[in-house]
Amino acid sequence: MPYSANTDLPVPVRSHLPGHAQDIYRAAFNHAYAAHAGEVDQEKRAHMIAWAAVKRVYFKQGNSWVSRQSAAS
């Protein structure tokens, strides 16, 4: 099911990712969910794609997710 707001995201996503990363996750999930409509593993694929999208912009440092841009500065 697509997410209309970050508050609708699964608790692990909301509690671990900063707001901007949640935006990325939600947008990627919604796009992937629509792109894989009718497939048996539609939701699983959408979650995997959403995490991959977040990991392109953020990385985990200890228990926190850090923007790759701010780390490069």
N, C-alpha and C positions, 0 to 999 in steps of 0.2 A: 504494500500500500504506500503510495507517495505521501510525503510529509509536507504539510502546508506551512509549518512554522518550526523553528528550532525546539520549541517546547514540546513538540510531538515526537522528537527523536528518541531512540531508546536511551534508557538511563545511563548505560556505560558510555555512550557517546557524549551525552550532555554533561556528565560529571567529570570527564577526563579532558575534553577538548575545549580550547578557548573559543569565544564567539565566532571569530572569523573562520576558524577551522570547521565549526559546526555549519556555517553557511556553505562552505565548500562541500562538506559531506552531504548535506541535504540536496544541493543542486545536482551533484554527481549521482546520488542515489535516485532521485526522481527521473533524471535523464536515462540512466541505465535501466530503471524499472520499465519505462515506456519502450525503450529500444528492445528489450527482451520479452515483450508481451507474448504470452502464450507458451513460453518455455516452462518446463517442469521446475527448474531451479531458478526461476526468475528473481525471487527475492534474495536468495543466497548470492547470486551473481551481482545483483545491485549493491549489496552490502560490501562485497569484495572490491568492486569498482570504486565505491565511495571511499573506502579506506585507502586505496591506491592513490586516489586524487588528493586526499589529505596529506599523504606521505610525500607527494611531490613538492608540497609547499612547507610542510612542518616535519620535524623529526623529534623523537622522544629523547629527552635529556633527563636522566633520573626518572622522576615521577611526573615531569612536566613536558608538555608539547611546546616546542620553540619554533618560531618562524625561521626558515632557512635564510631569508633576507636579513633579519636582524642579527643572526649569528655571523653572517659574512661581513658585516660592518665593523 
